[in-house]
Amino acid sequence: MTSRTPSPTRRFTATATFLAALVLATSACTSGQASPTAAPVPSASASASASPVVSATATAPPSYKPADAKGKAQNVPVPVLPEAAKKKTKEGLEAFARYWFQLLSYGYETGDTTRLTELTSPSCRACEKAKAVIKGWHEGGRWIVGGRTSTPAVSTTFLVAPDGNYQVAIQVSQSALSYFNPDGTLYRSDPKPDDTGNLMLSVYRNGSWFVNNIQPIVG
């Protein structure tokens, strides 16, 4: 996982739109000197066809806009836990690992690490460091551009280690990062870091996966 904690000079301080169309029945008329005749009584089918017709057109949801030099990201899609990631299987653990890094990426874009925290032990030092960067640079009007994280490769033998953890090897790729001050000035830019190999240590408890630690794979 790539974590770079900048040191700022001061403390981090459609609805649907409905369109209605009304169909009106035409009125009868008389002409000449002929005696008036009674207007025909509309049939049930005619009455039904003359009823107002309402059509609804739902507006598209707000479009996603990544952060840029002008401001923060908007309408960032919230990662959804895949059904597979809920299961205690090899495929489930690998799906969960991908989901975890999607949450990390979401954090860099939005500053929201709530779900990430729920699924991660506070003893994971690398995780806490990354969350500190995210939190600090989304306070007081600050924001981050970039930092989107992906996992090109994820694999596990699905064997339990002596410490009780399942191990997942993960290749992590992260885009370049730029840090902006509240007034819109650029504080610092970091180039895209090299992809890293990481080992996620996880356990399955209370019907879901939980991360105990993430550490770099050395050598």
ABEGO torsion letter per residue (X at the ends): XBBBBBBBABBBXXBBBBBBBBBBBBBBBBBEABBBBBBBBBBAAAAAAABBBBBBBBBBBBBBBBBBAAEBBBGBBBBBBBAAAABBBAAAAAAAAAAAAAAAAAAAAAGBAAAAAAABBAABAAAAAAAAAAAAAABGGBBBBEGBBBBABBBBAGBBBAAGBBBBBBBBBBBBBBBBBAAGBBABBBBBBBBBBBBBBBBBBGGBBBBABBBBBBX
